[in-house]
Amino acid sequence: MQGSLSVERMCRAAAVSRASFYRWLEPCLPVEEQMEVRSAIQAVVLEHRRRYGYRRVTRELRRRGMIVNHKRVARLMNEDNLLAIEPRAWVATTNSEHELEVYMNLASRLKLTGINQLWVADITYIRLAAEFVYQAVVLDVYSRKVVGWALERTLAASLPLAALEQAIEQRQPPTGLVHHSDRGLQYASEEYGKVLRLHGIVPSMSRPANPYDNAFCESFMRTLKREEIDARSYRDLSDLRTNVAEFIEQYYNRCRLHSALGYRPPEEFEQQAAINLAGGIAAASMSFSRHGEIYRWDRETAKTVSPAHPIDESPAGYSLAGCSPAEPDSASPAEPMVKHDHALAITKNSKPHVRKSETVST
């Protein structure tokens, strides 16, 4: 209101639009404001070496106090040819055709409450001018922080073992940590399993031909390739190791905004989580959602009877013999049935149907 007249009535009387009036009130001209946005976008893109797409650039600008829309940022980046570098084709490096022992997938069932509860590991290749080299990584799923990595010319078990030992030395994880990987020969080897058992780490492996089980580490490998490896050229293995160390330890863990963490860097996320959980970190829980839907025992019966939960996955190399508990001695057709509250069995008000031709012997 300006006196007794509203902005709308004054604009109508002056034959100007409301948008023009509000634009006139802005502290700077539209051209100057757009140049400020372009300059800030270019500074963020160059600072992060064209690793950021328009979403992360938008988030970084907002963290710096600028109010911008992601569509506008995408348009300006496109006009200035500042879009992120496109990734190259992916090549498989996992050899799971072996007779070594494999382990059940536990990662998909965990509900994490803090760090050092679930680690994921993977190996990728890097193409240099005259050779191929290989990198192994260990990632903490809760904070997406890289806790161990190694870079060598060999695919032997010593490569991921070096990354694992570095992670153990830096984090000193408690007993019961779950280590998840694919079914590669290196992770199933006796040397690798011996180190896991020595530190009380529980092994876990992906299901056959299912890359989504290890999606956290696969996502980091994609980020590493797109934002560092494909964006530079390296003289040799020593030069590569120096730049990868800088990317992981100085940039990815400390500076790069992670969408799964609310656009915060992993170390900042861990620090904030430590403040929020100052009273203590609860242990990770394991959920069996399918079993919970089908077998829901009443509380009184659960105290005395142990339900036989069938396993819903049977990885190669496993035998289900001896996994199902024996039936209780008191079980007999004459005794009342245990009530099951689930949709696939007997509903609350329904009665079991018995045909007249059937007989029950006591």
N, C-alpha and C positions, 0 to 999 in steps of 0.2 A: 504494500500500500504506500502511495505517495500522497500524503494528505488524505483526501476523501476519495481519490481515484486509484484503482488497481492498475497493475502493470498492463494487464490485458486491455483495459479501456483506454489507457494512454497510448498504447501502440496502435489501437484502432483509430484513435483520433489523429495521430501523427502519420498514419498510413505506412507504418513500418512493421515488420514481423517481430514476434517475441524473441526468435532466435538471434536476430540482429541486435536487439537490445541487450540480451545476455552476453553476446559476443563482445559488445562494446564495453561491458563491465569487466571483462577479463583483464588481468594485469599486463598481459603481453599480446602482441598481434598473433593471429593464427600461424602465419608463416614462421615467425620466430619460435613459437611453441613447437611446431613440427620439426624445425631444425634441431631443437634441443632433444626431441625424441630420437631423431635419426642419429644424432651424435652419441647419445647414450646407448642405442642399440649397437652401433659400430664398436663402441668401447667394450661392451660385454662380449660381442662375438670375437673380437681380436684377443681379448683377455683369455678367453677359453678356447682359442685356436679353432674356431668354427666347429666345436664339438656340440654346442647347444643348438637345438631346434627352437622354433618360435615359442613353444610352451615354456621351456626353461628360461629363455630370454625374458619372457613376460614376467615370470616369477621373480627373476633377479632384479628387474626394474622395479617391481613393487616392493621388494626388500630394501631398495635404495630410496624409497619414498615417492616414486612416480606412479600416477594413476593412469594406466594404459590398458587397452583391450587387446586380447590375444589375436583377434582378427586384424586389427590395425598393425600390430607388430609383424604378423605374417606377411601382410601386403607390403610394408616398408622393406622387410628383409628380402622379399622377392624382387622388388624394384631395384634394390641396391646389390643384388646378387650375393646375398649373405646367408643363404640357406645352408643347412648342415651338409657335411660330406656324405655321399651315398656309400653304403657298405658293399663289399665284394661278395662273391659267391662263397657259400659255406662248404667245407670239406670234412667228412667224417674221419676221426682218428681212433675210434674205440674198437678194440678187438675183444669181443665177448665170446668167441668160439674157443672155449677151453673147458677142461674137466675139473677145475678148481672149485672149491666150495663157494657158494653164493649165499647171501643173507636176505631175510625178509625186509620188505619196504616198511620202515617205521616212520619215515619223515612225513608222509601224508597224513598220519594220524596224530601228530604232535600239535598241541596248543601251547605256544611259547609265551613265557612271561618275563624273560630277561635274556641277557647275553650268555654265551657258553652253554647253551642247551641243545642247539642243533647247528652243526657245521656241514657244509656241502663242499665237495671237491670235484675238480674236472681238469682235463688236459686239452690243450689246443696247440695247433701248429702255427708258426710264423715264417713267412717266406722272405728270405734275404736275397741279395743279388746273386750269390753263388752257392747257397745252401739252404736247407730247411732246419729250423730249430724248434724246440718244443717248450711250452710253458705250462706249469702246474699251479693251481690256485686253490686255496682253502678260504671259504667265505663263511662268516657268521650270519645266519639267516635273520636273526632278530634285528640287527642293525645294518645289515648288508655291507659290513666292513670286511675288507680283505685282511685276514689275520696271518696269512702265510702264503708265500709264492716262491717258485724256483724256475730258473731258465737254463736249459742245457741243450746239447746236441743229440741227446739220446732219449729214447722212449722207455728205457728200463725202469724198473720199480724204484730205483734210487732217485728219480726225478720227483714223483709225488711224495716220496718219503722225506725228501729235503724240505718240501713245502709244509708237510705235516709237523715235522720236528721244529721248524721255525714258529709255527702257530702255537704249539704246546709251550715252547720256551717263552713266548711273549705273553700268552694269556693265562697259563697255569690253570687249565680248566678243572672243575671238580669231577669226581667219579660219577658216571651215569650220562655223560655227554654222548649224544647220538651223532655219529659221523656217517653222512650219506654220500654215495657216489654212484656212478654207473657200474656195469658189470665188467668193466675192462680188466684185462689180465693183470695190470699193475696193482689195482686195488684189491684183487682177489689173491694176490701172492702171499706166501707165508711170511716174508719179511715185513710186509705192511701190516698184516694181521697181528704179528707179534708185538709191534709197537702199540697198536690199539689196545691189546689186552694188557700190556704193561702199565698203561696209564688209566685203565678202567673205562675206556671209551667203547661204546656199543656200536658195532658196525651195522649199516643199513645200505641196501642197494635198490636201484630202480627195477621196475618190472621189465620183462623182455620187450624190446622194440618200443619203448615208451619214453621219449625224451622229456616229456612234461614233468616227470617225477623229479628231475634235476633242473627245473626251469630257472631257479635262482642263479645258479652258477652259469648256466647257458646265457642268461641275460647279461651277466657281467662280461663274459667272453665277447659277446656281441658289442658291448660298449667299448671294451678295450680295442677291438679290431677297428671299429668305426671311428673312434675319437682319437686314437693314438697311432696304431700300427698303419692304417691305410692313409693317414694324414701326413706321414713323414717318410723319409728314406734314411736308411742306416748304413754306416760303413761296414760294420762287422758285428759280431756277437757282443763285444764289450760296449760298443756304442748303443746297441739295443738295450742291454741290461741297465745302463745308466738312465736312459730315457724312460724305460718301463718303471724303474724304481721311483723316478720323480713323479710319473703319472699316478702310480698307485698310492704312494706314501704321502706325497705333498698335495696332490690334486684330488684324486678320487675320494680318499678317506677324509680329507679335511675341508675341501672347498666345493666339490661338485654337488649340486642339488639333486636329491633322489626323489622321484615322484612317489614311491611307496612309503617314504618317510615324511610325507607332508611337505615335500620340497625343502628338505634339510640335509646337510652333509651327514655321513654316518657318525663321525666323532661327536658332532653337536647333538645328534639324536641320542647317542649313548650317555652323554653328560646330562641331558635333560631327563632321560629315563632314570638315571641314578638319583637325581633330585626327587623325582616323583615317587620312587620306590625306596626312599630313605629308611622306611621302617622295616625293610627286608624284602627279598625277592622270593616269591612263591615258586615252588618246583613246577616244571612243565608237566602238563597232564596229557594223557593219551586218550583219544576219543575213538569209539567204535560206533559211528553213527548208524550204520546199517543194523548192527546187532541191537542197538538201543531202540530202534523202531520195531523190530520183530519180537525180541525177547525182553519184556518188561515185567519182572517178577515183583510181586507185592513185598512190602518191607518185612513182614513177619516171616514169610517163607525164605527170603533171601538170607536170613540169619542162620538158618539150619540146613538149607539145601543149596548145593552149588550147581547152578544151571550149566548145561553142556552147550557152550556157544560154538557152533561150527565155524571153521575158518573160511572166509570168503575168497581167499586167493591161495593158489598153490604154485609157487615158483618152481622152476626147474631145479631138480636136485633135492627136493624136499619130500619127505614121506609123512603122511598123516597118521601112520600107525602109531598108536600109543598116545595120540594127542587128545582123544576124547575120554573123559573120565568114566569110570564104571558106574553102572546104575546103582541107586541106593538099595540096600537089602530089603527095605520095607515096601518097595514099590510092588504093587499087585493090582490087578483089575478091580478087586473088590473095594479098594480104598478110594476115598474121594479124590477127584482130580484136582490138581493145583491150578488155581485161577491164573490165566494169562491175559493181561490187558493189552491186546494188540489187534490190529485190523485184520490180520491174515488168519487168526484162529477163531476163538469163541468170543462173541461180543458180550456186552454186559447182560443183556436181557434175553439172549437166545439160549436154546437148550440143545444138547447134542442129539442128533437124529440116529435112532437105532432101528434097523429093519426087523420085521417080525421073524424072518427066517434065521436071524443070528441068535446064537445061544452063548451064554457067559458061564463058564465053569468056575466054581469057587473052590 
